[in-house]
Amino acid sequence: MATTRRTRRRFLESGAALAGLTVTGVRSALGQSSMADALSPKNKELVAYGERSKYVTSIRVPVAGRMSPDMYGLTFHVTTPLQDQFGIITPSSLFYVATHRGSYVPEINPDEHRLMIHGMVDRPLVFTMDELKRLPFVSRVHFIECQGNRASAQHKTVQESHGLTSCAEWTGVPLSLLLGEAGVQKGASWIVAEGAEEVKGASSIPLGKALDDCLVAYGMNGEALRPQQGFPLRLLVPGFEGIYQIKYLRRIKVVDRHYMTYDDYGHISPDPRAAALVEQIGPKSVITFPSGGQRLPGPGFYEISGLAWSGGGAVRRVEVSTDGGAHWQDSELRSPAYPMAHTRFGMHWKWDGRECVLLSRCVDELGTVQPTRAEAGAFFEDPPERPRVRGADNTIQPWKITSDGSVLNGLS
């Protein structure tokens, strides 16, 4: 018996030595780079950047009524699949894209890109990308939302009704630091931020906001900005609507008044009540499960889940109703509630199989409560039977669950 064990041990030892010699021989014969060259194209792709499972099929889809790619071949006005998202961070590849100002997405060499700060400053400055990256940086989680993110009775899914919002971790230099280096002069009250697109889109932003929490970002979700998101540099204006988040940022001018810019066209209302609802996104939430187009297999326990956010700060509470708003109860916040960021909420629910309507409403740190469509209409003194939404639409989205488990848009 002892002889058998010794024989087996010698065989294993000699086999291990032979395997080591084989691996060493291959490495010395091929070299490290040649090993990579020997990989199949599929494995090269996995080594170089990685890919998701073939069983995961979430994709962005065009906004209803829009063509993407458009006549210029641009892919834009595409929405995030919120119904398939976990947590609060939107993958960069699924981040929504609104319009580009021009007939192409700029292809910018970061070595040649410059950011200029001028106007009412003591020291006009021009930064290279390398110079910006040498400055103190921060990473923050913030959502971006297009004002076109408006629910209607025609929308079938939450991707169609709310897919023009996404949330990411952004890395860059606080704008306040750059303005401090330039030295803002007395009497300045606004900045005008401009991108490097073919049509020079620009937005006017209050100086107080610029000095508060704006970020000149070069990173997104741990990597460089993607071209659709403004590579190599974009401005983050937390809580403000998407058109203020200037992509391909190249110039910031400090001025003493609001400038009517390309971006302002169509975004300024003569009604001061509507104008107040444009810049800053109000408290908002939406249930992503169960939501339109999904189906519950039958009565039983379910986990209601959704996202909430506010341009006024952090989410403090999300209430859920399973009876069309007759009764409300607090959900659980399942993620950190960062200021101006998506927050994940959830709630245990036992469905009895009867038809019902699910609602959610967000309360932010300012105490502002997300309104119903009727409440928003009443603010503008609309007829109760025909309420309209002006400014940014942050009204409550109802989902109707039928007795067979089908989930439909409750606005239809």
Secondary structure, 3 states (H helix, E strand, C coil): CHHHHHHHHHHHHHHHHHHHHHHHHHHHHHHHHHHHHCCCHHHHHHHHCCCCCCCCCCCCEECCCCCCCCCCCCCCCEECCHHHCCCCCCCHHHCCECCCCCCCCCCCCCCCCEEEEEECECCCEEEEHHHHHCCCCEEEEEEEECCCCCCCCCCCCHHHHHCCEEEEEEEEEEHHHHHHHHCECCCCCEEEEEECCCCCCEEEEEHHHHHHCCEEEEEECCEECCHHHCCCCEEECCCECHHHCCECEEEEEEECCCCCCCCCCCCCCCCHHHHCCCCECCCEEEEEECCCCCECCCCEEEEEEEEEECCCCCEEEEEEECCCCCCCEECEECCCCCCCCCEEEEEEEEECCCCEEEEEEEEECCCCECCCHHHHHHHCCCCCCCCCCCCCCCCCCCEEECCCCEEEECCC
